[in-house]
Amino acid sequence: MKFEATFGTDAPLIGMVHLPPLPGAPKAPDDGAAAMRAALDRAASDARALDRGGVDGIMVENFGDAPFYPDDVPKHVVASVTRAATAIAEATDLPLGVNVLRNDADAALSVAAAVGADYVRVNVHTGARVTDQGVVQGAAHETIRLRERLGVDVGVFADTDVKHSAPLAAEGHTAESFADTAERGLADAVIASGRGTGEAMDLAALEAVADERDAHGLDTPVLVGSGVRADTVGDVLTIADGAIVGTALKKDGETTAPVDADRVAALVERADEVR
């Protein structure tokens, strides 16, 4: 994957489409058809609002499906996410990414291949993390080989020190963790984030991630994956190579609310001041 060519900029802003509960999820409507219609309508509407606001790409994830399966979602989830991703692809021509929570990289890659998406997010690509789903283990060896078998040029954007998790044995970032993700795990971009959804990342910690990358002589892009707002995006983009933004782009700053195109435009305007 050619990062800059995909987004048309070397510092992309990727807007989130957080799907409502899909059929079969505990919080979904009892009427499965109604749940699917709601998800498709929201996906297309949010995608159009993100496009109007001026983001450079979109990421869709099954955010409403909590509690999440650790690493192997049922087939009905794959089918529902595929339908939603298709609705987004029909609503906008923006580069599209897929994240299947909690950590089903095979499903995300399969959806991306089916709908012609450009990248996937993998929360745990190398190593292992303690999460609310238990210990989640990376499977870079399987993910990268599946991409080759499918014959698709889909970027793998992998988290380091992923939110809603803790390391198994050691606190914080290490140079080895970045190198393992980018150099040995062959991730096309590395995502650094705060401790949870919508929580900002400390700029000193972000600088440490960039320093780890530089210390290993790598040029892998670093994206910030949570907590970026219009008033902070300028500072973030002086260090990072882009951002994935969700909560700050929603009506009243509520993660599960619809995308607010005015909030998107405000964020993009501030970002354009530094990129």
N, C-alpha and C positions, 0 to 999 in steps of 0.2 A: 504494500500500500504506500502511495506517495502522499504524505500527510498534507503538505501545503497545496498540492494540486487538487486534492479531494475537496478541500474547503474554500479554495480561492484566496486564502490568507494564511500567514504563518502564525496567527494568534486567534484561532477560531473561538466563537461563543456557541456552545451547543445547548439548546433548550430542551428541557425534559417534558415528555408526555407521560404523566403518571396515570396508568390505567386504573379505573375503578375495579372493584371486585369482579373477577371473571366467573363464568358459570362453574359451579363446583366449589368455589371458595366460601368459607364460613359466613362472610358478610355480604355475599351476593344475594340478589333477590331470589325468592323461591322459584320464580318463573325464569328458567334458563334462557329462553329466547329473549325475554325482556332484559336480562343481564347482558347478553351479547349485544343487543341493539344499543344499550346505554354506553357500553364500552366503545363500540364503533363510532357512535355519534361524538363522544367526548374526544376520542383519538383524532378524528378529522377536524373537529372544531379547534382543539388546542394546536394542532399542526398549522392550521391556517393562521391562527393568531400569532404564533411564533414567526411564521414567514412574514406576515405583515410588519411585525416589529423589527425585523432585520437580522435575526440570528443567522449563523453560518451553517448550522446543522441541527439535527434533532436526534434525541435518544428516547426510545420507548421502553418502558419496563412495566411488569405486572405488580405495581406498587400496592394495589388493593388486595392482594392475595394472602396477606398475613393470616395465620402463621405460615412461614415459608417452608417448602421442602428444601432440605440441605443442598442436594446436588443432582437430583434426578426427578424432575417434575413429571406428572402423569401426561399421557398423550393428549388428553383434552385440553391441558394448559398450553401445550405446544400449538395445537390447532387454533385456540383462541388468540394467542399472541400473533400467530401468522395472519389471521384475519385482521387484527388491529393494525399490524404493520402494513398490510396491503392497503387498508383505508388511508393510512398516512401517506404512503407512496402515491396514491391516487389524488391526494389533496394538495401535495406540494412536490416540487422537484428538488428540495433541499437534500443534502447528504443525510442518510438515515443510519442510525445505530440501534442495536437491540441488546437488552439486558434481561435475562430470565433469572429472577431471584429464586433462591438465594445465590446459587452458584452453578447453574446448569449451563456450562459453556457449550456442550454439545447441542443442546436445544437452541441456544442463541445463534450459534453458527448455522444450524440447519434452517432456522427461520430466515436468517440473513441471506443464505444461499437461495432460498425459495422465492424471496420477494425482491432480490437484487439490492439488498442493503449494503452499506459500505464498511461498517465496523461493528464490533460487539464490545461490551464491557464485561470483564471477568473479575469478580470481586476477589477471589483467591486463585491466583494463577500458578504461583510457586509457593513452597512452604506450607504452613498450616496455621489456622487461627482458631481461637476459642470464640464462639458466637452463641446467640440465643438458640441456634439450631444444633448446638454441640460443637465438636471439633470438625471444621471444614478444611479439607485438604486440597491443595492445588493439583492439577493434572495437566500441566503444560505439555507434557509428552504426548498426551492423547489429543488435546485441543489442536495443537499445531499440525499433527498428522492428519486429523480429520479435515482441516482446512485444505491440506494438500490433496486428500482423496476426493473432496468435493470439487476441486479445481476452481476455487473462487479467490478473488483478490480482496478478501475481507480483513480489515485491520483488527488486531487484537489489542484493545486498550485495557491494561491490567492495573488493578489497585496495588498500592503499597501501604501497609499499615491501615487496612480498610476500615471504614467507619462501622460502628455497631459490632466491634470485635476487639480482641486483645491477643497479644502474642502468646505463644505457648510457653516459651522459656525465658525470653529476654524483653526488656522494656524498650520501646522507641525504635527508631530507624537504625539500620546499620548499613555500611557501604556494601556489604555482601548481599543484603536483601535487594537493593536496587540492581546490582549487577546480575544477580540470579534471575530477577524478573525480566530485565531488558536484554541481557547478553546471553544467558543460558536458556531463559524461557522464551526468548525471541519475541517479546511484546513489542508492538509498534508504537505504543505510547504508554506512559506510566501515570496513574492518577493518584494524587495525594489529596486527603480530605480531613475534615474535622472529625470529632468523635461520633457525630450522629447526623441524621438528615437535617439540613438547614443550618448546621453549626459551622461557624467560620473556622478556617485553619489559621493557626498562628503563623505570622509572616516569617518569624525566625525559624520555625520548623520547616516551612516551605523552602526557605533559603538553604536549609540543611539538605533537603532532598536534591535541590539543584546542584549543590556542592558535591554530593555523592556521585551524581551523574557525571559532573565534570572531572572528578578525581579519577574516574575509570576511563576517561577519554571517550565517552559515549555522546551521541547526539540525539538520543531518544527524547522526543517531546515530553514535557511534564505538564499535565493538566490538573487544575484544582477541581475537585469533585463535590464540594459542598460549601454552603454558607457565603457564596459570592453575591454581593449586592451592588446596586448602582453606585453607592458611596465608597465601595471598596475595590471595585473591579480595576480601577486605574492602578492602585498599588499592587494588586495581584498580578496584573499583566506586565509589570516591570520585572517580575521574577519568573513567572510561569509562562508557558507557551500557549495557553488557552484555558478555558473554563467550561465546565458542565454546570448549568444553572437550572434549578427547579423552583424551590420555594419562593425565592425573591421575585419570580415572574408571575406568580399566581395572585388572583384577586385578594386583597387585604393581607398578602404574604402568608396565606394558608396553603400548606403543601397539597391538600386534596382539592382545593378550589380550582375553577377553570383558569386557564392562562389569560392574563390581562395584557393585551397588545400594547397599551400605553406604558406599562411597566417594562415590557421588553424593549420598546423604543428608547426609554430613558437609560436603560443599562447599556444598550448598544451605543448611544450617543456618548456616554461617559467613556466607554472602552475605546471609541474612535479617537479620543483625545490623546491616547498614548500608543496607538498601533498604526 
